Amino acid sequence: MLKVRRSRLYTLWFGWYSRRQFRRFFSSLRVFMDPETPRMERGVPVIFHGNHAYWWDGFWSQLLTETYFCQNLHIIIEERQLRQHPFFTRLGAFSLNRDSAQSAARTLAYAAELLSAPSRRQPALWVFPQGRLEHVDRRPLGYFRGTASIAQRVLRERESIYLVSVVSRIEYLEEQKPELFLSLGPPQKLSRDTFPGTERLTSMMEHEDAARLDMLKQTIMDRSLAAAETLVQGRPSINRRVEAWKRMLRFR
């Protein structure tokens, strides 16, 4: 298993690089967020869970952490991919090998250890329980139980843990380049007394994320985007540049 080898310098560079890439390839990155989500208690660990439809998922998790949360970000990446790109261990990534039950168990224990360890920043774990890239409209989402197992392990050491739904969707609207939309739900706080069991919690997370995805899709279809905050504004696409040239020429 590949473990975290965090580097503050690498993290700062990656934040700059991520914004640069989003400005290059997207018209915008917009975020819908429940107002209670940034107000989570710093001393309570949190697991962000959501669908895994795009190659970009690891990039925007870092941007959200920098912008909205004072957290130690950790993210689980499939071991084969992380061995190809070990650089991500410098940003808080560690590996999961689903082909080995013993290795997977070690990963779950390590994730719980990271979330339970004392920290000046809120410990946070970003998980995509589908385990692989799937189409954004696939239903059911098909979540594995590992995320719920991590929460259960954390509650053996901590009194409570937050769970936050965060889903993503990429759409082409009026621009040449696509737009990335993220939607974060309100934090759900679990304690030892309210933990529903791994099977039930997995089902709850899957249904919550599916409902949030459907709601996000409808919001985009209706163009009800006023509540979204633009986290990154992309470079003007060719159609916007042509329009700007035409306006400029009219005034000459």
C-alpha positions in Angstrom: 0.0 0.0 0.0 1.2 3.5 -0.9 0.9 5.9 2.1 0.6 9.6 2.3 3.9 11.6 2.1 2.4 15.1 2.3 4.4 18.1 1.1 3.2 21.6 1.7 5.3 22.9 -1.2 3.8 20.3 -3.6 0.3 21.1 -2.4 0.7 24.8 -3.0 2.1 24.2 -6.5 -0.8 21.8 -7.3 -3.4 24.3 -6.2 -1.9 26.8 -8.7 -1.6 24.1 -11.4 -5.2 22.9 -10.9 -6.7 26.4 -11.3 -4.6 26.9 -14.4 -5.9 23.6 -15.9 -9.5 24.4 -15.1 -9.2 27.8 -16.7 -7.7 26.2 -19.8 -10.2 23.3 -20.3 -13.4 24.6 -18.8 -15.6 27.6 -19.3 -16.2 27.7 -15.6 -16.3 25.6 -12.4 -19.4 26.4 -10.4 -20.3 25.2 -6.9 -23.6 24.8 -5.2 -23.0 24.4 -1.4 -25.3 24.1 1.6 -24.4 27.1 3.9 -23.9 24.7 6.9 -21.2 22.7 5.2 -18.3 25.2 5.7 -19.4 25.6 9.3 -18.6 22.1 10.5 -16.8 21.7 13.8 -13.1 21.6 13.1 -12.5 18.9 15.7 -14.8 16.4 14.1 -13.4 14.3 11.2 -15.3 14.4 7.9 -15.8 12.0 4.9 -16.8 13.5 1.6 -18.5 10.9 -0.6 -19.8 11.2 -4.2 -20.0 9.8 -7.7 -16.9 9.1 -9.8 -17.6 10.1 -13.4 -14.6 12.1 -14.4 -10.8 12.1 -14.6 -10.9 15.6 -12.9 -12.2 14.5 -9.5 -8.9 14.6 -7.7 -8.2 18.1 -9.0 -11.4 19.8 -7.8 -11.3 18.2 -4.4 -8.1 20.0 -3.7 -9.6 23.3 -4.9 -12.6 23.0 -2.7 -10.4 22.2 0.3 -8.3 25.3 -0.3 -11.2 27.6 -0.9 -13.8 26.5 1.7 -12.2 24.3 4.4 -9.3 24.4 6.8 -8.6 20.6 6.5 -5.9 18.0 6.0 -7.1 16.5 2.8 -6.7 12.8 2.2 -8.0 10.9 -0.9 -8.1 7.2 -1.8 -6.9 6.3 -5.3 -6.8 2.8 -6.9 -3.3 1.4 -6.4 -2.5 0.7 -10.0 -3.2 4.4 -10.9 -1.3 5.7 -7.9 1.8 3.7 -8.7 1.7 5.3 -12.1 1.4 8.7 -10.5 3.0 8.5 -7.1 3.3 12.3 -7.0 -0.2 12.4 -5.6 0.9 10.8 -2.3 2.6 14.3 -1.7 -0.9 15.8 -1.8 -2.6 13.4 0.6 -3.4 10.4 -1.5 -3.0 6.7 -0.5 -3.8 3.5 -2.4 -6.5 0.9 -2.4 -6.1 -2.6 -4.0 -9.5 -4.2 -4.2 -8.0 -7.4 -5.6 -6.4 -8.2 -2.2 -8.7 -8.5 0.8 -5.7 -8.2 3.2 -4.4 -5.1 1.4 -7.9 -3.5 1.3 -8.3 -4.1 5.0 -5.0 -2.4 5.7 -6.2 0.6 3.6 -9.4 0.9 5.6 -7.5 0.8 8.8 -5.0 3.4 7.6 -7.8 5.7 6.5 -9.5 5.4 9.9 -6.1 6.1 11.5 -5.6 9.3 9.5 -9.1 10.5 10.4 -8.7 9.7 14.1 -5.2 11.2 14.6 -5.0 14.5 16.5 -4.6 17.5 14.1 -4.8 21.3 14.2 -6.8 21.1 11.0 -9.9 19.1 10.5 -9.1 15.6 9.2 -10.9 15.0 5.9 -11.2 12.0 3.5 -12.5 12.2 0.0 -13.9 8.9 -1.3 -15.6 7.9 -4.5 -17.4 4.6 -3.4 -18.1 3.5 -6.9 -14.4 2.5 -7.0 -14.0 3.2 -10.7 -15.1 5.7 -13.3 -18.8 5.3 -14.2 -21.1 7.3 -16.4 -22.7 10.2 -14.5 -26.2 8.9 -15.2 -25.6 5.3 -14.2 -28.2 4.1 -11.7 -27.9 2.5 -9.3 -24.5 4.0 -8.5 -23.2 0.7 -7.1 -21.4 1.8 -4.0 -18.9 -0.5 -2.2 -19.1 -0.8 1.6 -15.6 0.5 2.3 -16.5 4.0 3.1 -19.1 3.0 5.7 -16.5 0.6 7.2 -14.0 3.5 7.6 -16.7 5.6 9.4 -17.4 2.6 11.7 -13.7 2.3 12.5 -13.3 6.0 13.2 -16.2 5.9 15.6 -14.3 3.4 17.7 -11.8 6.2 18.5 -13.9 9.3 18.1 -17.3 10.4 19.4 -18.6 11.5 16.1 -17.9 11.9 12.4 -19.4 14.0 9.5 -20.5 12.7 6.2 -20.9 15.1 3.3 -22.4 14.4 -0.1 -20.5 16.0 -3.0 -21.4 15.2 -6.6 -20.2 16.5 -10.0 -21.5 16.9 -13.5 -20.0 18.3 -16.7 -22.2 19.9 -19.3 -21.9 22.0 -22.5 -24.2 25.0 -22.3 -23.7 28.3 -24.2 -19.9 28.0 -24.4 -17.4 26.2 -26.7 -15.9 24.6 -23.6 -17.8 22.6 -21.0 -18.8 23.7 -17.5 -18.1 21.7 -14.4 -20.8 21.8 -11.7 -20.3 20.6 -8.1 -23.0 20.2 -5.5 -22.3 19.7 -1.8 -25.0 18.8 0.7 -25.4 19.6 4.4 -23.1 17.7 6.8 -24.6 14.7 8.4 -23.2 14.0 11.8 -23.0 10.4 13.1 -22.2 9.2 16.5 -21.6 5.8 18.0 -25.2 5.7 19.0 -26.7 6.7 15.7 -24.4 4.6 13.4 -26.9 2.6 11.3 -24.5 -0.2 10.3 -22.3 -0.5 7.2 -24.9 -2.0 4.9 -27.5 0.6 5.8 -25.1 3.5 5.7 -23.8 2.5 2.3 -27.3 2.4 1.0 -28.1 5.8 2.6 -25.0 7.4 1.0 -25.8 5.9 -2.4 -29.4 7.2 -2.4 -28.4 10.6 -1.2 -25.7 11.0 -3.9 -28.1 9.7 -6.6 -30.8 12.2 -5.5 -28.3 15.0 -5.4 -27.1 14.1 -8.9 -30.6 14.1 -10.2 -31.4 17.4 -8.6 -28.2 18.9 -10.1 -29.1 17.7 -13.5 -32.6 19.2 -13.3 -31.1 22.5 -12.0 -28.8 22.7 -15.0 -31.5 21.8 -17.4 -33.7 24.6 -16.0 -30.7 27.0 -16.1 -31.4 27.8 -12.4 -27.8 28.7 -11.8 -28.0 31.9 -9.8 -27.2 30.2 -6.5 -23.9 28.7 -7.7 -20.6 30.4 -6.9 -18.1 30.5 -9.7 -14.9 29.1 -8.2 -12.9 29.2 -11.4 -13.7 31.3 -14.5 -12.2 29.8 -17.7 -10.4 31.7 -20.5 -12.8 33.1 -23.1 -13.7 30.5 -25.7 -13.5 31.4 -29.4 -17.1 32.4 -29.7 -16.7 35.0 -26.8 -13.5 36.3 -28.3 -15.2 36.8 -31.7 -18.1 38.6 -30.0 -15.6 40.8 -28.2 -13.8 41.7 -31.5 -17.1 42.5 -33.2 -18.1 44.9 -30.3 -14.7 46.5 -30.4 -14.8 47.0 -34.2 -18.3 48.7 -33.9 -16.8 51.4 -31.8 -14.0 52.2 -34.2 
